[in-house]
Amino acid sequence: MEGQFSNFINEVSIQAKMENVWGYTCGSWQNCNQETIQSFLSQCLEYNIDPQYCMSWVEQHKEEIPNWAAVSETSLGWVNEHTSTGSAISITEQELS
């Protein structure tokens, strides 16, 4: 039971961290474009937040994002370029230990 609670807290903090990153890279859904989405994703990676997790969160708001098709394509390219199998973070942690 205790473990589940700490997992929940951890998820909440990841979500909060990601939203903070969003706040200072994109700022708003309207301001989300090919440039700011790459900034958002690279900041997420720096904070060890899975960029794919971040993108699935952003995708939930795609109706509010102007030119979503271009933004989506840019972010997919970025994620493919910066994560080997889509989970680079866990792989690098294993290599470091």
N, C-alpha and C positions, 0 to 999 in steps of 0.2 A: 504493500500500500504506500509506504513511504517513498519507494522508488518512483511510483507513478506520479506522485505529487511533485517530486523534483523534476521529472520529465516535463510535467505541465508548466512549471515555473520556467524551465529552460526554454520551452517553446514560446511562452509569452515574451520572454526577454529577447529572443531571436526576432519575433514579430516586431517588438518595440524598436529594437536596433535597426531593423530593416526600414521601418517607417521613418525613423530619424534620418537615415541615409537618404531616403527618398526626398525628405523635406529639404535637405540642402543640396541635392544634385538636380532634381527635377522641380520640386516645389509644388507643382500641381499637375493634374492629368492633362490639362490644356498645354502645359509647358513641356510635356514629354515628347521628345523628338529623337532623331537618330543620334544626335550628339549627347543629349542628356541621359539617354538610356544606357549608353556605353559608360558614361561617368558613374551612373548608379550601379551598374554591374561590377565595375572594377572596384568601387568602394566596398560593395558587399563582399567581394572576394577578399579584400584586405582585412575585413572584420571576421573572416571565416564563416560567412553566411553563404550557403549554397546558392550560386547564381540561378540555378534551375528553379529552386524554391522561390526565389525573388521574382523570376519571370512568370511563374504560374500565378503569383499574387497580382502582378501587374496585368496579366491577361484577363483577370476577372473584371477589370475596369476598361477593357478595350473599347467599349462604346463611347467612353468619355475622352479617348485619346485621338486627336486629329491625326490623319494619315497613319492609322494603325498598321496597315499592310507593310509600309516601309519600316516602321519602328520594329515590328515583329521580325522582319527579315534581318535587320541589322542585329537585333539581339540574339537571334538564333545563330547567326554567323559568329558573333562574339563568344557565345557560350561554347560552340564547337571548337573555336580557336583556343580558348583558355582552359577548357577542361578536357582531359584525354578521353575518358569514357563517360563523361557526364557526372563523375563524382571525384574530381581531382583532389578535393579537400581531404577526404578520408584516406585516399591513397598516399598523399604526401605525409600525412600524420603517421601512417604505418612505416613509411620509409625512414622517417626521422627517429623513431623509437628503437 
